[in-house]
Amino acid sequence: MWGNFPSDEVGKSYTQPVGIGCNADRANWIFFPKASYQQSNHYLQTLALDDQNGSAEYWTVRRQLARAVYNLIVADDAHTESSREMITEVAAQTVIATQALIQQEYRILKKIEEDSKSSQRKIRPAYFNFLFFPTIITTAKLYTYEYQGEDTDFTASEVSLENDRLSPIPYLIFDYPVPVTLQAPPQDLGMGNKREELARIARTPIFVVNSESFSEFLQQLQWPQQKTNFDGWWYQFQFEPGK
């Protein structure tokens, strides 16, 4: 799924592909948040079109990681009522599908780039940046659980929906720990092998959305503001679940 958004810069726009994994599940999905609605830093994969020689007619495409800040609940663990593996398996398939989409779009843009360089007629896409959002759409009801220290032997099957520490939520971010075999090679993203760089690709923020809230989610997934300070630049996303 793609959304194209105009930029303030003349002749430029942004494209946001949403890599979607769909799941039909009657079980409840229970997530354990790090902190409710904290400003959280994550890294998402993008394809950037860079001008060369100071001219928009000459450009090259590259893969990169961009820092993103979301004001959503972020969970780093999750269960269904009977299994922890269900959600991680769906997340893994979503990551695989997203990586395939990124590679496909990169190959297409590389071919356009090469054809443009060898032709008198210069070709340039109408956008200059792709953002990719791994997203799970599920019929399962989503809840967050206010984890406390005494819950050391907690299993989701033990939680009653009447529990006052359980709260329904339309969508959130699952900070999925990506297996090494599914991680993008750092050199493909213009990165080295420093520990802090490898940590950025070790987890992937995945939107998890209840199907009844999908329309609302898409309306709120608008092009973010680009922010900068002494610490670099990032994309700022603002969500208001339930509004």
C-alpha positions as CSV (number, residue, x, y, z in Angstrom):
1,M,0.0,0.0,0.0
2,W,1.4,3.4,-1.0
3,G,0.6,7.0,0.0
4,N,2.1,9.9,-1.8
5,F,2.4,13.2,0.1
6,P,3.5,16.6,-1.3
7,S,6.6,18.3,0.1
8,D,7.2,22.0,0.9
9,E,10.0,21.8,-1.6
10,V,9.0,22.4,-5.2
11,G,8.9,19.3,-7.3
12,K,9.4,16.9,-4.4
13,S,7.1,14.6,-2.5
14,Y,7.3,11.6,-0.2
15,T,6.0,8.1,-0.6
16,Q,5.1,5.9,2.3
17,P,4.7,2.2,1.5
18,V,3.0,0.2,4.2
19,G,4.1,-3.5,4.3
20,I,1.1,-5.3,5.6
21,G,0.7,-8.7,7.2
22,C,-3.0,-9.7,7.8
23,N,-4.0,-12.1,10.5
24,A,-7.4,-13.5,11.5
25,D,-7.4,-14.5,15.1
26,R,-10.2,-14.8,17.7
27,A,-7.8,-14.8,20.6
28,N,-6.9,-11.7,22.5
29,W,-3.4,-10.2,21.9
30,I,-1.8,-8.9,25.1
31,F,1.2,-6.6,25.0
32,F,3.6,-5.5,27.7
33,P,4.5,-1.9,27.1
34,K,7.8,-0.3,28.0
35,A,6.1,2.9,29.0
36,S,2.7,4.4,28.0
37,Y,2.8,7.0,25.3
38,Q,6.5,7.8,25.7
39,Q,8.5,9.5,23.0
40,S,10.3,6.5,21.6
41,N,13.2,6.4,19.1
42,H,13.2,3.8,16.4
43,Y,14.8,3.3,13.1
44,L,13.0,2.6,9.8
45,Q,14.3,1.7,6.4
46,T,14.0,4.3,3.6
47,L,15.1,4.7,0.0
48,A,16.5,8.1,-0.5
49,L,17.0,9.8,-3.9
50,D,20.0,12.1,-3.8
51,D,20.8,14.9,-6.3
52,Q,24.3,14.7,-7.9
53,N,26.4,17.5,-9.2
54,G,23.9,20.0,-7.8
55,S,21.3,19.1,-10.4
56,A,18.0,17.3,-9.9
57,E,18.5,15.7,-13.4
58,Y,21.3,13.6,-12.0
59,W,20.4,11.5,-9.0
60,T,21.2,8.2,-7.3
61,V,19.2,6.0,-5.0
62,R,20.4,4.5,-1.7
63,R,19.1,2.5,1.2
64,Q,19.4,4.0,4.6
65,L,18.0,3.9,8.2
66,A,16.2,7.0,9.4
67,R,15.4,7.7,13.0
68,A,11.7,8.0,13.8
69,V,10.0,9.2,17.0
70,Y,6.4,8.0,17.7
71,N,4.1,9.1,20.5
72,L,2.6,5.6,20.8
73,I,2.6,2.8,23.3
74,V,5.6,0.6,22.5
75,A,5.7,-3.0,23.6
76,D,8.7,-5.3,23.6
77,D,6.8,-8.5,24.6
78,A,3.5,-10.0,23.7
79,H,1.3,-13.0,24.2
80,T,-2.0,-14.4,22.8
81,E,-4.2,-16.1,25.4
82,S,-2.5,-19.4,24.6
83,S,0.9,-18.7,23.0
84,R,3.8,-16.3,22.7
85,E,4.9,-17.7,19.4
86,M,1.8,-16.7,17.4
87,I,2.6,-13.0,17.5
88,T,6.4,-13.4,16.9
89,E,5.7,-15.7,13.9
90,V,3.3,-13.1,12.3
91,A,5.9,-10.4,13.0
92,A,8.7,-12.5,11.3
93,Q,6.6,-12.9,8.2
94,T,5.8,-9.2,8.1
95,V,9.5,-8.4,8.3
96,I,10.3,-10.8,5.5
97,A,7.5,-9.3,3.3
98,T,8.8,-5.8,4.1
99,Q,12.4,-6.6,3.2
100,A,11.2,-8.1,-0.1
101,L,9.2,-5.0,-0.9
102,I,12.2,-2.8,-0.1
103,Q,14.5,-4.9,-2.3
104,Q,12.0,-4.8,-5.2
105,E,11.6,-1.0,-5.1
106,Y,15.3,-0.6,-4.8
107,R,15.9,-2.7,-7.9
108,I,13.2,-0.7,-9.8
109,L,14.7,2.6,-8.9
110,K,18.2,1.5,-9.7
111,K,17.0,0.4,-13.2
112,I,15.4,3.8,-13.7
113,E,18.6,5.5,-12.5
114,E,20.7,3.6,-14.9
115,D,18.3,4.2,-17.9
116,S,18.3,7.9,-17.1
117,K,22.1,8.2,-17.0
118,S,22.4,6.5,-20.4
119,S,19.6,8.5,-22.1
120,Q,19.3,12.0,-23.4
121,R,15.9,12.2,-21.8
122,K,16.4,12.4,-18.0
123,I,14.0,10.5,-15.9
124,R,13.3,11.2,-12.2
125,P,10.6,9.9,-10.0
126,A,8.1,12.5,-8.6
127,Y,9.2,11.8,-5.0
128,F,12.6,11.8,-3.2
129,N,12.0,9.5,-0.3
130,F,10.4,6.2,0.5
131,L,9.5,5.2,4.0
132,F,8.6,1.6,4.8
133,F,6.2,0.7,7.7
134,P,5.9,-2.9,8.6
135,T,2.3,-3.3,9.8
136,I,0.2,-6.2,11.1
137,I,-3.6,-5.9,10.7
138,T,-5.5,-8.4,12.9
139,T,-9.0,-9.2,13.9
140,A,-7.7,-10.0,17.4
141,K,-8.6,-7.6,20.2
142,L,-5.5,-5.7,21.4
143,Y,-4.7,-5.1,25.1
144,T,-1.9,-3.7,27.1
145,Y,-1.0,-5.1,30.5
146,E,0.5,-3.0,33.3
147,Y,3.3,-5.4,34.2
148,Q,4.4,-5.4,37.9
149,G,7.4,-7.1,39.6
150,E,5.3,-9.8,41.2
151,D,4.2,-11.1,37.8
152,T,7.4,-13.2,37.4
153,D,5.5,-16.3,36.3
154,F,2.9,-14.5,34.3
155,T,1.2,-16.2,31.4
156,A,-1.5,-14.4,29.3
157,S,-3.9,-17.3,29.8
158,E,-4.1,-16.3,33.5
159,V,-5.3,-12.8,32.8
160,S,-9.0,-12.1,33.0
161,L,-10.3,-9.4,30.7
162,E,-11.8,-7.9,33.9
163,N,-8.3,-7.4,35.2
164,D,-7.9,-3.7,36.0
165,R,-4.4,-3.7,34.7
166,L,-5.6,-4.7,31.2
167,S,-6.5,-1.9,28.8
168,P,-7.9,-2.1,25.3
169,I,-6.0,-0.3,22.6
170,P,-6.7,0.2,18.8
171,Y,-3.1,0.1,17.7
172,L,0.5,0.3,19.1
173,I,4.1,-0.5,18.2
174,F,5.6,-3.9,18.7
175,D,9.4,-3.5,19.0
176,Y,10.2,-6.8,17.4
177,P,13.6,-8.4,18.1
178,V,14.6,-9.4,14.5
179,P,16.5,-12.7,14.2
180,V,20.0,-12.3,12.8
181,T,19.0,-14.3,9.7
182,L,16.3,-11.7,8.9
183,Q,18.3,-8.6,9.5
184,A,19.3,-6.4,6.6
185,P,23.1,-6.5,6.0
186,P,24.5,-3.2,7.5
187,Q,26.6,-2.6,4.4
188,D,23.4,-2.4,2.4
189,L,22.3,0.5,4.5
190,G,25.6,2.4,4.4
191,M,26.5,1.3,7.9
192,G,29.6,-0.3,9.5
193,N,29.8,-2.9,12.2
194,K,29.9,-0.8,15.3
195,R,27.8,-2.0,18.2
196,E,25.5,1.0,18.1
197,E,25.0,0.6,14.4
198,L,24.1,-3.1,14.7
199,A,21.7,-2.3,17.5
200,R,19.7,-0.2,15.1
201,I,18.9,-3.1,12.8
202,A,18.5,-5.7,15.7
203,R,14.9,-4.5,16.3
204,T,12.1,-3.4,13.9
205,P,9.2,-1.3,15.0
206,I,6.0,-3.0,13.7
207,F,2.6,-1.3,13.8
208,V,0.0,-3.7,15.2
209,V,-3.5,-2.6,14.3
210,N,-6.9,-4.0,15.2
211,S,-8.8,-4.3,11.9
212,E,-11.8,-2.2,13.1
213,S,-9.3,0.7,13.7
214,F,-7.5,0.4,10.4
215,S,-9.2,3.3,8.7
216,E,-8.5,5.6,11.7
217,F,-4.8,4.4,11.7
218,L,-4.4,5.3,8.0
219,Q,-5.9,8.7,8.5
220,Q,-3.4,9.4,11.3
221,L,-0.4,7.9,9.4
222,Q,0.3,11.2,7.7
223,W,3.7,12.5,6.6
224,P,5.7,13.3,9.7
225,Q,7.6,16.5,10.4
226,Q,11.3,16.4,9.9
227,K,13.1,17.7,13.0
228,T,16.7,18.6,13.6
229,N,18.9,19.5,16.5
230,F,22.5,19.0,17.7
231,D,21.9,15.3,17.8
232,G,21.0,15.0,14.1
233,W,17.7,14.8,12.3
234,W,14.6,12.5,12.6
235,Y,11.0,12.1,11.6
236,Q,8.3,13.0,14.2
237,F,5.0,11.1,14.0
238,Q,1.9,12.2,16.0
239,F,-0.9,9.7,16.7
240,E,-4.0,10.1,18.7
241,P,-5.6,6.6,19.1
242,G,-9.3,6.6,19.4
243,K,-9.8,10.0,17.8
